Amino acid sequence: MGLVRVNVFTFLHRQLVAGVKQSQRLYSSEAVPYAAVEVNGVKFHYQETGKGDHVVLLIPGALGSSKSDYQPQFAKLNKEKFHLIGIDPRGYGKTRPPERDFPLDFFQRDADDAAGLMSALGHKSYSVLGWSDGGIVATILAAKYHDSLRKLVVWGSNAYFTKKDSDLFEKTRNIDNWSKRMKDPMIEQYGEDYFRKTWSAWIDGIIEIIEEMKGDVCMAECRQIHKPTLILHGDHDPMVPQEHPVYLQNNIRGSRLIRFPDGKHNIHLRYADEFNRHVEDFLLKEE
């Protein structure tokens, strides 16, 4: 395997799982129990903690779960001021069955599911945090369910995909080429067969969006958001190039962009304290 390909695997998969292992090690004592509720014909599992008046929904990235992606936030965000709810999207984490699939509108479906969960739990007004794929879902939710939205926070996120993105993802399709350190945590969570086929199906789903939708996942939705929005981004993010946070800032009215000069894709895990401080300041600021 050539150096370039090794670097692709190192960067991409480190972001997907190394941060998860770090957060599990640092915050395992802060375990938050799961509960479940049926929404849109699916039994969704979610984590919930905190007694604050400000309700916050956290949406994970591709193949992620509330537990794998957000332990530092559940452990460290102010539970006196915030009421935190983390969803496991359909086919991810504990929300199985059903098996995960990726129809052309899967981001929109995830947004409907997340909004449906909050409605089922009786929350009519809340802020939304979304990472990576979860940032796309959060953006769609913010536009479509704007009456429920208080504030929006996204990072490692984008509004469109390009052929360059799909070429990068294609190099990761065969998990046999992943290192054991990168592959094992995913296999532990999902089993090898489910992980292998779901990762491959995710890549196919992105390619279909590029071919059928010209890569557009939420470009129009960005321009429909009128609530306070915070965008955070690692300047060395290998999965989401710098053009994407710039696009979001230019198209979401009044949004603010905070950069992490040494950050990669998982800034909320790698720089959890700084990240949490920015998020708390933003969410608690009177507008």
C-alpha positions as CSV (number, residue, x, y, z in Angstrom):
1,M,0.0,0.0,0.0
2,G,1.5,3.3,-1.0
3,L,2.1,6.3,1.3
4,V,-0.8,8.3,0.0
5,R,-3.2,5.5,0.6
6,V,-1.8,4.9,4.0
7,N,-2.3,8.5,4.9
8,V,-5.9,8.4,3.7
9,F,-6.7,5.5,6.0
10,T,-4.7,7.0,8.9
11,F,-6.6,10.3,8.7
12,L,-10.1,9.1,7.9
13,H,-10.3,6.2,10.3
14,R,-8.5,7.9,13.1
15,Q,-11.3,10.5,13.1
16,L,-14.0,7.8,13.0
17,V,-12.8,5.7,15.9
18,A,-9.7,7.0,17.8
19,G,-11.6,9.8,19.3
20,V,-14.3,7.3,20.4
21,K,-11.7,5.2,22.2
22,Q,-10.3,8.4,23.8
23,S,-13.7,9.5,25.1
24,Q,-14.6,6.1,26.4
25,R,-11.3,6.0,28.4
26,L,-11.8,9.5,29.8
27,Y,-15.5,9.6,30.4
28,S,-16.5,6.0,31.0
29,S,-17.4,6.8,34.7
30,E,-20.0,9.3,33.4
31,A,-22.2,6.7,31.8
32,V,-25.7,8.0,30.8
33,P,-28.5,5.3,30.6
34,Y,-30.4,4.7,27.4
35,A,-34.2,4.8,27.0
36,A,-36.4,4.1,23.9
37,V,-39.5,5.4,22.2
38,E,-41.2,4.5,19.0
39,V,-41.1,7.2,16.2
40,N,-42.0,6.7,12.5
41,G,-42.4,3.0,13.0
42,V,-38.9,2.6,14.6
43,K,-37.9,2.1,18.2
44,F,-35.4,4.8,18.7
45,H,-32.8,4.6,21.5
46,Y,-31.6,7.8,23.1
47,Q,-29.5,9.0,26.1
48,E,-30.8,11.8,28.3
49,T,-29.3,13.8,31.1
50,G,-29.4,17.2,32.8
51,K,-32.2,19.2,34.4
52,G,-31.7,22.6,32.7
53,D,-34.3,24.6,30.9
54,H,-32.4,24.7,27.6
55,V,-33.0,21.4,25.8
56,V,-30.3,20.3,23.4
57,L,-30.5,17.5,20.8
58,L,-27.2,15.9,19.8
59,I,-27.0,14.1,16.4
60,P,-24.0,11.7,15.7
61,G,-22.1,11.2,12.5
62,A,-22.0,8.2,10.1
63,L,-22.2,4.9,11.8
64,G,-22.0,6.8,15.1
65,S,-24.2,6.7,18.2
66,S,-24.9,9.0,21.1
67,K,-22.6,7.0,23.3
68,S,-19.7,6.7,20.8
69,D,-19.8,10.3,19.6
70,Y,-20.8,12.5,22.6
71,Q,-19.4,11.2,25.9
72,P,-17.4,14.4,26.6
73,Q,-20.4,16.5,26.0
74,F,-22.7,14.4,28.3
75,A,-20.0,14.4,30.9
76,K,-18.9,18.1,30.8
77,L,-21.7,20.3,29.5
78,N,-23.5,22.1,32.3
79,K,-26.4,19.9,33.5
80,E,-27.9,22.6,35.6
81,K,-28.5,24.8,32.6
82,F,-28.9,22.1,29.8
83,H,-31.1,19.1,29.3
84,L,-29.2,16.9,26.8
85,I,-30.7,14.3,24.5
86,G,-28.5,12.2,22.2
87,I,-30.2,10.0,19.5
88,D,-29.0,6.8,17.9
89,P,-30.2,7.2,14.3
90,R,-32.1,4.3,12.7
91,G,-29.7,1.4,12.0
92,Y,-26.9,2.9,14.1
93,G,-25.9,2.2,17.7
94,K,-28.7,0.7,19.7
95,T,-31.4,1.6,17.3
96,R,-31.3,-1.8,15.5
97,P,-33.5,-3.2,14.0
98,P,-33.9,-1.9,11.4
99,E,-30.8,-2.4,9.5
100,R,-29.4,0.8,8.1
101,D,-30.0,1.7,4.5
102,F,-29.2,4.8,2.4
103,P,-32.0,5.9,0.1
104,L,-31.5,9.2,-1.8
105,D,-33.2,11.1,1.0
106,F,-31.6,9.4,4.0
107,F,-30.4,12.7,5.4
108,Q,-33.9,14.1,5.2
109,R,-35.3,10.9,6.8
110,D,-32.8,11.3,9.7
111,A,-33.9,14.9,10.2
112,D,-37.6,13.8,10.3
113,D,-36.7,11.0,12.8
114,A,-34.8,13.3,15.1
115,A,-37.6,15.9,15.1
116,G,-40.1,13.2,15.7
117,L,-38.1,11.9,18.7
118,M,-38.2,15.4,20.2
119,S,-41.9,15.7,19.6
120,A,-42.5,12.3,21.1
121,L,-40.6,13.4,24.2
122,G,-42.7,16.5,24.5
123,H,-40.0,19.1,23.6
124,K,-41.4,22.0,21.5
125,S,-38.3,24.2,21.6
126,Y,-34.7,23.0,21.5
127,S,-31.2,23.6,20.2
128,V,-29.5,21.1,17.9
129,L,-25.8,20.0,17.8
130,G,-24.6,17.9,14.8
131,W,-21.2,16.5,13.8
132,S,-20.2,15.4,10.3
133,D,-23.3,13.6,8.8
134,G,-25.1,14.7,11.9
135,G,-24.3,18.3,11.0
136,I,-26.1,17.8,7.6
137,V,-29.1,16.3,9.4
138,A,-29.1,19.1,11.9
139,T,-29.0,21.7,9.1
140,I,-32.0,20.1,7.4
141,L,-33.9,19.8,10.7
142,A,-33.2,23.5,11.5
143,A,-34.6,24.6,8.2
144,K,-37.6,22.3,8.1
145,Y,-38.6,22.5,11.7
146,H,-37.6,26.1,12.3
147,D,-40.4,26.9,14.7
148,S,-38.9,24.4,17.1
149,L,-35.3,25.5,16.7
150,R,-33.6,27.8,19.3
151,K,-30.0,27.6,18.1
152,L,-27.9,25.4,15.7
153,V,-24.3,24.2,16.2
154,V,-22.5,22.2,13.4
155,W,-18.9,21.1,12.9
156,G,-17.0,18.8,10.5
157,S,-20.1,19.3,8.3
158,N,-20.9,20.3,4.8
159,A,-23.9,21.2,2.5
160,Y,-22.7,19.2,-0.6
161,F,-20.4,16.4,-1.7
162,T,-18.1,16.4,-4.7
163,K,-16.4,13.8,-6.9
164,K,-13.2,14.4,-4.9
165,D,-15.1,13.4,-1.7
166,S,-16.4,10.2,-3.3
167,D,-12.9,9.3,-4.6
168,L,-11.5,9.7,-1.1
169,F,-14.3,7.5,0.5
170,E,-13.9,4.9,-2.2
171,K,-10.3,4.2,-1.1
172,T,-11.7,3.2,2.3
173,R,-14.4,0.8,1.1
174,N,-12.6,-2.4,1.7
175,I,-12.3,-2.7,5.5
176,D,-9.7,-5.5,5.1
177,N,-7.3,-2.7,4.3
178,W,-8.0,-0.9,7.6
179,S,-5.6,-1.3,10.5
180,K,-6.6,-3.5,13.3
181,R,-6.6,-0.6,15.7
182,M,-9.0,1.3,13.5
183,K,-11.2,-1.6,12.5
184,D,-11.7,-3.4,15.8
185,P,-13.8,-0.8,17.7
186,M,-16.4,-0.8,14.8
187,I,-16.5,-4.6,14.6
188,E,-16.9,-4.7,18.4
189,Q,-19.9,-2.4,18.1
190,Y,-21.6,-3.8,15.0
191,G,-20.0,-7.1,14.2
192,E,-17.9,-7.5,11.1
193,D,-20.6,-8.3,8.5
194,Y,-22.9,-5.5,9.5
195,F,-20.0,-3.0,9.7
196,R,-18.6,-4.1,6.3
197,K,-21.9,-3.9,4.4
198,T,-23.1,-0.7,6.2
199,W,-19.8,1.2,5.5
200,S,-19.9,0.2,1.8
201,A,-23.6,1.1,1.6
202,W,-22.9,4.5,3.0
203,I,-20.3,5.2,0.3
204,D,-22.8,4.0,-2.3
205,G,-25.4,6.4,-0.8
206,I,-23.0,9.4,-1.1
207,I,-22.1,8.5,-4.7
208,E,-25.8,8.3,-5.6
209,I,-26.3,11.8,-4.1
210,I,-23.4,13.1,-6.2
211,E,-24.8,11.5,-9.4
212,E,-28.5,12.1,-8.9
213,M,-28.5,15.4,-6.9
214,K,-25.2,16.9,-8.1
215,G,-23.9,16.4,-4.6
216,D,-26.5,18.7,-3.0
217,V,-27.6,17.6,0.5
218,C,-28.7,20.8,2.1
219,M,-27.6,23.9,0.1
220,A,-31.1,25.4,-0.1
221,E,-31.7,24.6,3.6
222,C,-28.7,26.7,4.6
223,R,-30.4,29.8,3.1
224,Q,-33.6,29.0,5.0
225,I,-32.1,29.1,8.5
226,H,-32.7,32.3,10.4
227,K,-31.9,31.2,13.9
228,P,-28.5,31.8,15.6
229,T,-26.0,29.4,14.2
230,L,-22.4,28.4,15.3
231,I,-20.1,26.6,12.9
232,L,-16.8,25.1,14.2
233,H,-14.1,23.5,12.1
234,G,-10.7,22.0,12.4
235,D,-8.2,23.6,10.0
236,H,-6.7,20.1,9.3
237,D,-9.9,18.2,8.8
238,P,-9.0,15.6,6.2
239,M,-12.7,14.6,5.6
240,V,-14.3,18.0,5.1
241,P,-12.1,20.5,3.2
242,Q,-12.0,24.2,4.1
243,E,-14.5,25.3,1.4
244,H,-17.3,23.7,3.4
245,P,-17.3,25.8,6.6
246,V,-16.9,28.9,4.4
247,Y,-19.9,27.9,2.4
248,L,-22.0,27.4,5.5
249,Q,-21.0,30.7,7.0
250,N,-21.7,32.5,3.7
251,N,-25.1,31.0,3.3
252,I,-26.5,30.7,6.8
253,R,-27.6,34.2,7.7
254,G,-25.7,35.7,10.7
255,S,-23.8,32.5,11.4
256,R,-20.4,32.6,13.2
257,L,-17.4,30.5,12.4
258,I,-14.8,29.4,15.0
259,R,-11.7,27.6,13.8
260,F,-9.4,25.2,15.6
261,P,-6.0,25.8,14.0
262,D,-4.6,22.3,15.0
263,G,-8.0,20.5,14.8
264,K,-8.9,17.6,12.5
265,H,-12.4,16.1,12.2
266,N,-13.2,15.2,15.8
267,I,-12.6,18.5,17.5
268,H,-15.3,17.9,20.1
269,L,-13.4,14.8,21.3
270,R,-9.8,15.9,20.9
271,Y,-10.4,19.4,22.3
272,A,-13.5,18.7,24.4
273,D,-13.0,21.4,27.0
274,E,-12.4,24.2,24.6
275,F,-15.2,22.9,22.3
276,N,-17.7,22.7,25.2
277,R,-16.8,26.2,26.4
278,H,-17.5,27.7,22.9
279,V,-20.8,25.7,22.7
280,E,-22.0,26.7,26.2
281,D,-21.1,30.4,25.6
282,F,-23.1,30.4,22.4
283,L,-26.1,28.5,23.6
284,L,-26.4,30.6,26.8
285,K,-25.9,34.0,25.1
286,E,-28.9,36.2,25.0
287,E,-29.8,37.1,21.4
